[in-house]
Amino acid sequence: MSDERDERPALEIIRGSATEEELAALIAVVSDAYAAEESDAVAEEPVMSAWTRTQRSLRTPLRRDIPWGRFAG
């Protein structure tokens, strides 16, 4: 099984000719933007108090459309 992070994106210049310095600057800017976006995309874990952990959930409402017992006519 290969990890998705092991795969590196391909960079292809399709128009013009870029120097090594321009490519290095491009890679640095894109890498920095990706790292900033990745750090901002972390979801905060909800904080649960002791009360919410031990609290019993609410009962579902009774269904009024079902008659009670065998004696419903």
Backbone hydrogen bonds, N-H to C=O, Kabsch-Sander energy under -0.5 kcal/mol:
donor,donor_aa,acceptor,acceptor_aa,energy
6,D,3,D,-1.1
7,E,3,D,-0.6
7,E,4,E,-0.7
12,E,10,A,-0.6
14,I,12,E,-0.7
23,L,19,T,-2.2
24,A,20,E,-2.3
25,A,21,E,-2.3
26,L,22,E,-2.4
27,I,23,L,-2.6
28,A,24,A,-2.2
29,V,25,A,-2.3
30,V,26,L,-2.5
31,S,27,I,-2.4
32,D,28,A,-2.2
33,A,29,V,-2.4
34,Y,30,V,-2.4
35,A,31,S,-2.4
36,A,32,D,-2.3
37,E,33,A,-2.3
38,E,34,Y,-2.5
39,S,35,A,-2.0
40,D,36,A,-1.7
41,A,37,E,-1.3
42,V,39,S,-0.7
48,M,46,P,-0.6
49,S,47,V,-0.5
53,R,49,S,-1.6
54,T,50,A,-1.6
55,Q,51,W,-1.2
64,R,62,L,-0.7
66,I,63,R,-0.6
